[in-house]
């Protein structure tokens, strides 16, 4: 396996972290074993959680990453627009150089609205199946889950800024200070906010996102040929080396 990029994701990358925030490591990798590239041992991701240091490591294999990016998976979009790396290789720089051709406007719009709606349901307790113990306790104490409320607002504001400025704001505090500080404060001081006010804000932001999407000046379409060419350029050297060894 060869990592082609790695960074600290989650609240740290958003600028909304606090002293209790988990450390989320995200990366993209290439397989370097032929059986894992085109053979029977292919796999799409690596997932490892270390509860001792609150560290969550998750890696996307290149082909899987591009498939998810086509659907506008938010973690993959964040990786595409990230600029603070622990490490980055030429292969991922190639992806970022072509990122305007690896975005789909309609998929991003639907994905952001869908994820935000899901966070709102979790925030209010309509759906709590995947809430952790801490978030359930916060829901009981404050009447809502601050983490899910902040995620819903962040996703909608990120979409608004993308369709208005054509750039996805990974660090929401740097790119959108007023809302960035609000998002962070909701997490730090949940007692200062009422659930009905937050729901109203989320609904207003959802309408705003719909408006900027409908009035966008640029429409992006995911280019399959570009994605396939990137896969070819990244994996062909490994396949050629395998073919060379077979002949020897």
CORJOLIN-V456087 format. One record per pair of residues at least 6 apart in sequence whose C-alpha atoms are under 6 Angstrom apart, sorted by the first residue. I is the first residue (numbers start at 1). J is the second residue. D is the distance in whole Angstrom. If there is no record, write none. Layout:
BEGIN
<<I	J	D> <I	J	D>>
END
This chain:
BEGIN
<<1	30	6> <1	31	5> <1	32	5> <2	29	5> <2	30	5> <3	28	6> <3	29	4> <4	28	6> <4	29	5> <4	88	6> <4	89	5> <4	92	6> <5	27	5> <5	28	6> <5	87	5> <5	88	4> <6	26	6> <6	27	4> <6	86	5> <6	87	5> <7	25	6> <7	26	6> <7	85	5> <7	86	5> <8	24	6> <8	25	5> <9	24	5> <9	25	6> <10	24	6> <11	17	5> <13	171	6> <14	170	6> <14	171	4> <14	172	5> <15	171	6> <15	173	5> <16	184	5> <22	54	5> <22	55	6> <23	55	5> <24	55	6> <24	56	5> <25	56	6> <25	57	5> <26	58	5> <26	59	6> <27	59	5> <28	59	5> <28	60	5> <28	61	6> <29	61	5> <29	62	6> <30	61	6> <30	62	6> <35	41	5> <36	42	4> <44	61	5> <44	64	6> <45	59	5> <45	60	5> <45	61	6> <46	58	6> <46	59	5> <47	57	6> <47	58	5> <48	57	5> <49	56	4> <49	57	6> <69	76	5> <71	107	6> <72	107	6> <72	108	5> <78	170	6> <101	222	6> <101	223	6> <102	222	5> <103	220	6> <103	221	6> <103	222	5> <104	220	5> <104	221	4> <104	222	5> <105	219	6> <105	220	5> <112	155	6> <116	152	4> <119	148	5> <119	152	5> <121	127	5> <122	128	5> <123	144	5> <123	145	5> <123	148	5> <123	149	6> <124	144	5> <135	145	6> <138	145	6> <139	145	5> <146	186	6> <146	187	5> <147	187	6> <150	183	5> <158	169	6> <160	209	5> <162	168	5> <163	213	6> <163	216	6> <169	175	6> <172	180	5> <173	180	4>>
END
